[in-house]
Amino acid sequence: MSATIKEVAEKAGVGIGTVSRVLNNSPQISETTKKKVNKAIKELNYVPNIAGKRLSQKKSYVLAIVIPVIDHPFFARLVSCLEKEADLRGYSLLLATSQHRIEKENDILRRLKQHEADGALFVTHYEHSEEEFKDLAIVSIDRHLGKDIPVVTTDNYEASKLAVEYLVEKGCKKIAYLGTKPNQVSEVSLREKAYEDVMKKYNLPLNIVNKNVGHGEENKLIDELFESHKGFDGVFVSGCTLATLLYNRMKALGLKTPEDVQMVSYDGEFALDDIHHITTLEQPLDLMAKKCVELLINKIDGKEVDALSKFNCRFIKGETTK
C-alpha cells in the first residue's frame, strides 16, 4: 500500500498543509522545510494524487496545440520545443493537426469549453470569429485572432527587409518574392510588404508569386514563378518548404546558386541534409515556444499578458548567396 500525505507530514515533522504547499511549489515555504519534505517523500516513495490535485484546482494540466500539419520541419520543431517547455511546467500537450479540416480546430475549442484542456496554442489557416474564443485561454503564433488573444511572432518586416536588401547589395537586379498567403491577418504578410518597400526604394520591378495554397500544393507556386517571372537572378522565399522545393527545382533545371540565382529563405528549418547551406533567416523557436507557454499559463491563471511578443531572427549566410 502506498504512503499517504499524512505519513509524509509525520515523517517530515510538519503539517499536511505544508506538504501540500511543497508539492505545489509554494514560494512561502523555506528551503529547509522543502528539503525535509522532499526527503520524506523520497524515503516513503510517496506518489501525489494528481487526479485529486487537478480536481481541487479545477485544472487538467493539459495544453492543446493546433497546427496545420506535423510533417513540416517548422511545425515539427515547434511542437518539440513547446512540449519541452510545457513539461518543465508540469503540463502535457494535446496535439491537433487541422489541414483541410476546420472541424478539428472546432473540436479543440469544444474540448477547451469542456475543460479537457486548460488552454490552447493556435497556428490556424482558417477564419474564426472572436466569439468562438470568448472566455478561453488562447495564444496565437503569427496570426491575429482577436484583441484579447496574445500573439507570438518574429520581426517579420525588419528581417525580410534585411534579406531583400542583402540580395540587392549582392548585385541582384530582378528579385522575386515567393510565398504562401495566409487567410487571416498575420505577421507573415509583412514579409511581402518589406520586399515591396525595398524594391520600390531601389526602383526595381516587382516579381511576386504569393497565393494561398494548402501544404503539399507548393509546387504550383514554383511553376508560376518560372512561367511568369522568367530570368530572375534573386529570390526571397517566405518559408523553408518553398525554399526546399525551389532549390531542388533549380538544381533539376541546371540553374546554379549563387552563380545564376541567389536565394534567401525565411524559417531556417530545412528538412534535407543537402540543403542546409541555404542562406536563411532563422526563427528562435526555442525562445518563441518558451514565451508561448509562459503567456498561455499566465492567461489560464487570469494574469495580464502582453498583446504582442516579437523576436529577432538570426541571419545565417549560406552558399546560396555570394
Steps between C-alpha positions, in 0.01 A plus 500: 500500500640840403583764757252777577555875523436469875788254535730735306402787730568291813839383375604854403366644825269747329130543438307352208444851363875558488552182299227613262663839454836337429337279236349813342833686504373773730752785543394536864687183604864528608773299328569313825139385525489406134807280543346322802173436319665386177726267697194343666325469164801319356546266796131406508469479119200727527308558175276811500139458398513696174132443426409647836730794445343571163151475644574733791667759275246458218783445252577221257870595466458440127584756231363451150703597195334544162724502192424443130725193456768313693704376198655842451843590644385830652196356676679181604771695681246745642306214659820352639595832661148556635486152652831558677383831647160362601661200669727726704187664641314176572272508195448249219404579141191403302592526131258564215593541132229681312600526132185472282282439809380802693289254697815392686560856617136529605540174692791648697289806582222270620741305718631823651145599591454157658824551700679206338789742444579821684605703197620477142777621271361571154666508159194507279434534128129556556277793587348499848278762662615659825184363659631144451801583721303685766600412858763250377874515566652525151843606372560541127820464301527760220124534444280775649186324622351769724583790730514281810723231348876557537722443197853360499699568185829617353576844361388395153533843342851588617636151437353487149623850424851390599476196272387693191750781563768232515401364158514853356844556652618174344414630154154352432293708257191284449401374844187287545288445809363148544254441781177347624233750596323444834120513526498718810662822613852375561845632579620277213345749253770749602756292311345597168455862617871526583590355159281757323645790700860405423429451131332838478790660687745381233255549211505129419204310345267292715491125425255348746348154527311486827176302522308292748566131439477195720805313627609264226389737222800735510637382163216691332659823620842398371347418159350850491829659603683350203212566260428862596835638616762351272860604548492588871850513648397516867210370706377555854293201615249522786560155649715191510267265311482733201875560519569125500278442198637800312860399568437151366311635196784735410748216542294283264488783244877545514485838674785552744492690827636755551645535148164509315254570779559618857250393764411593858226321695300571813466230773831315484343161577627294207414132483760370256867468590621616158335843524599611848726751330216729381540860621221539752319703762481261795214545744589436867240228554633406843448857628166532324375173649608608848311826459191325363475263796574778750226722352250217482547391861473862611176530300370183663582646842317823418809721481554796267718416197664693217293525181799456269834329566751543219840329459791572269612253235861394453643557151707198399718538193492188289620396157198629306622860512830653388 
